[in-house]
Amino acid sequence: MRFGLLGPPVLFDEAREDGRAGDRGAGWDAARAIASPKSRVLLAALLLDAGRVVSVEALKDALWGGEPPVSAQASLHNHIARLRRLLDDPGRLRTVPSGYVLRIDEGELDVHVFDAHITEARAAHTARDWRQVVRECSGALALWRGAPLAGMPPEVGGYAFAQRLNEARLLLLEWRYDAELALGGPRLHELVPELAALTGEYPLREVYHRQLMLALHRTGRQAEALAVHRELRTRLVGRLGIEPGPGVREAHVEVLRGAASEGDSKGDAHGDSKGGSKGNPMRSRDSKVSGEPGRPSPSLAQLPPPPTHFIGRTAVRDALHRTLTAPDPYPTAVISGMAGVGKSALALHVAHQLAERFPDGQLHLGLHGATPGMTPLTPAQALTSLLRDLGTEPCRIPEEPEAAAALLRSLLAPTRTLLVLDDAASAAQVRPLLPGGAGCGVIVTSRSPLTALDGAARFPLAPLSDDESAELLRRASGRDGLDGTDAARLLVGLAGRLPLALRVVAARLAARRALTPDALARQLAAADVRLHHLEYDDLSVRRSLAVAHDALAASGREADRDAARTLRRIGALDLPTYGAPLLARLAGTGEQRTEAALDRLLDVALLQETAYGRYAPHDLVRDFARERAGEQDTAGSAETALHWYAAVAERVLTAIVEPGPDRDDRRRPTPSQPGGHAAHVDTVARFAGAEEAFAWGDRELENVVALAARYADDPSEQRAGLVSTLARLIFPYAHRRGRVAEMEVLGQTGLRVARRLGDAAAEAYALVDLAGLHFLTGRQSDALALNDSALAIWRRLDHTSWVRRCLDNRGLLLDGLGRRTEAGEALERSLEYARRLDDPYGEAVTQSHLGNLVEHTDPRAAIERHRRSLALGDELGAVIVRHSAHRDIGYAHLRLGQPAAALPHFEESLRILGGHGDWHGESRTRLGLVRALRLLGSDGRAARECAELLGRADARADHYTGALARHQHGLLLRERGHIGEAREEWGSALAALEGTDEQAVVRELRELLARTV
């Protein structure tokens, strides 16, 4: 007796003539139907686990689902007894303690015979023994009576069992038609209707379409074959977004060439068998062009051509070589950077150089992570594309991405293959595509560094250097005359040294020989239309940048939408750099959300992190962001930023200026200050101390100056008033830090705005501030004129405390100009005002200035004055007063010829100052320290201190202080015998001091330079 599951469950009464129980070809004709539905279910449940124990509970579930009757146990016994009566030997169905076992001998179950035929057919197909393939496939297919387990309720189970058998049948049909196509003959005509029926039943199974195309072609029906291809391609592209696989493509080529031959074995030539090659899957397919059986096809070589003009990147290229050729398994390199920076060009350049190290093939797949007009591939789509390229038919690609990824790893495991995955969107998109073979290498390009991709080596790309950019421009444009020209340097700068932009510039120059580099540079110089001129043919900087922005804006994630909004705010404000607190104000979100948005902008390379917590876009991204920001955004963002900066500037002022009239007066509003400023200040946290406030100013001063300069002439009185307020509040920080260039802009801006708005108090502040700048840079005469103008305004406004300050400043400046009698009068009046106002801080400062005045004639009396100032400073806890008093005592000792006594006072002055910031005081203290050390013969330490002072002065663009330091440095060099170098230092110092009022040092420098060497 035999048993059948390839259709409804049945029994076969054996009708052998020769008595051979194991003959797969006999005994399957006389099927005996089982009338009882319950008996059929019982037989199916036992056959699915033939030879194994099937529990009573499992049989009850199969017979009655989850609701067996009360009499289920008795009914099961009855059904078992009934089934035993149908068997040739009741002993086949045995009762065991836990259930029942049905004994099936070899060759008695049709599924087992079917599987044996499949094994033989697979071996014959691999060996290209076409006649044996036909025999085995026909034998297996003859057993097929319909869908396995047909008519059985779902409780029986066996779904995966039935699916496997259905798939096996389709595979047998494929193999048989492959063999019949290879054998040819009159049977070819019979194949056409059979294959046509199969293509209708399985419209996406490419192998049947390929076979139908070949059958039609080889029976002279070429037009119909082409129609089959056309319909299949339309269906695949429309439904799946993919092109037909290599098997169909090659069959299409054969049809087009009309090159069919009787002995052609192309039916097997597409790697359709899953049981074929155990080696390289890319070498297992037979040649489709030659038609020679067994001849391997060449390895996949999908790399696009290497870039024609590849410039620079030597260090990163060498590092990529080392990574991809290292003995470590699974080398993966991620090349990241902004749009147009040359990621793909570098990847292709390196991939072509390394192609010989990966002899089993080079695969290239564009993932469209940031491709204009394209949606990024899903991991499933990318896996499908790679598997199809490796010869896997779409119908055999698992639907689950995990299974498809496992299949890809299996195919690549024994190979040495290079994968170039271009334009990846995320690590999640790439991770399933990574091969499992130790000999494979992967190059990924992405705007993101894909830091979530474990084990990858990362190679972030920056724009090219100036020289590399100029060379790329020359080569790509064919304009040899560009070498070293000002126009070339200007074009490189306007293109942001970005390879994509440089290629556009080069293309425009190459296309229009009459277009001169100077003319093109003039077009690009207009920032509002620069991106318009950076488009040519399919090259476009704007489109490349828009992909990332638009994807963020359309995203369902809050952080992505915040990122797009933040980029537009950046464009609206257009500052040198940005921090999260400002952007949070501009975007109207909290700092936590803003930081998440900034992370996303970094990830898609629309921003760069120039320092921790500081962000800036590339110049061309800046142009793009400006385009996306509307006029309303720009005006609103400017006002928000000015309010915020003015509010924080007041917090800075409070933190760095000691309590007293100086601080209170600065905080007092002037008439042009917009209302609501105090409310904005309340929303800003206080600084923990002066050091934190100075650090904020160091980060933000560049932005403050840019905003003030841009909106000083704004027609809006609101914004102009904010500029005036901001200049007044931030200037003490800039002065204390010695930021000379920024002080000039802030002072002039504040003065211009105040006069335009008719704000006398704001004008007086700006005049005082500019006087401070001129004093700091050695221009006492100019400072005196400005200070006296401010003094006149303060007197008119009857602002006594500011009158006192201006008198104090006047005395200090007159002393520097040698007008000591007038200086004494001004200082005495200032001291009188300080006492009348009960301003001990002001009194201490004026005592210090009186001491400096007395020092010219009586240094010891000066020291006593300074000690009084120091005592007041100690009583007040005023750092600046104490630090200044020690410095001035040190200078008095130097005048007395006592450098040893002076030295500890200079050292103590610097110790007291610490991080409180007072560049004028610090620089004069360091200068005195250098002089004392030089006079004491400590030349080594003096030289080090002098170099430190020079470095700090140069960092602030303080040429005046730098000149005074060079004077001392020259003296140190002379004492070491380096006369030539000393004269160079003195010459530089003299040139820097021209136009200042530092006459004593200028005279000494001239004398030093005039002496005979």
Buried (B, 14 or more C-beta within 10 A) or exposed (E): BBBBBBBBBBBBEBEEEEEEEEEBEBBBEEBEEBEEEBBBBBBBBBBBBBEEBBEBEBBBBBBBEEEBEEEBEEBBEEBBEBBBEBBEEEEBBEEEEEBBBBBBBEBBBBBBBBBBBBEBBBBBBBEBBBEBBBBBBBBBBBBBBEBBBEBBBEBBBBEEBBEBBEEBBBBBBBBBBBBBBBBBEEEBEEBBEBBBEBBEEBBBBBBBBBBBBBBBBBBEBBEBBBEBBEEBBEBBEEEEEBEBBBBBBBBBEBBEEEEBEEEBBBBBBBBBBEBBBEEBBBBBBBBBEEBEBEEBBEBBEBBEEBBEBBBBBEEBBEBBBEBBEEEEEBBBBBBBBBBBBBBBBBBBBBBBBBBEEBBBBBBBBBBBBBBBEEEBBBBBBBBBBBBBBBBBBBBBBBEEBEEBBBBBBEBBBBBBBBBBBBBBBBBEBBBBBBBBBEBBBBBBBBBBBBEEBEEBBBBBBBBBEEEBBBBBBBBBBEBEEBEEBEBBBBBBBBBBBBBBBBBBBBBBBBEEEEEEBEEBBEBBEEBEEBBBBBBBEEBBBBBBBBBBBBBBBEBEEEBBBBBBBBBBBBBBBBBEBBBBBBBBBBBEBEBEBBBBBBEBBBBBBBBBBEEEBBBBBBBBBBBBBBBBBEEEBBBBBBBBBBBBBBBBBBBBBBBBBBEBBBBEBBBEBBEBBBEEBEEBBEEBEEBEEBBBBBEBBEBBBBBBBBBBBBBBEBEEEBBBBBBBBBBBBBBBBBBBBBBBEBBBBBBBBBBBBBEBBEBBBBBBBBBBBBBBBBBBBBBBEBBBBBBBBBBBBBBEEEBBBBBBBBBBBBBBBBBBBEBBEBBBBBBBBBBBBBBEBEBBBBBBBBBBBBBBBBBEEEBEBBBBBBBBBBBBBEEBEBBBBBBBBBBBBBBBBBBBEBBEBBBBBBBBBBEBBEEBBBBBBBBBBBBBBBBBBBBBEBBEEBBEBBEBBBEBBEEBBBBBBBBBBBBBBBBBBBEEEBEEBBBBBBBBBBEBBEEBBBEEBBEBBEEBBEEEE
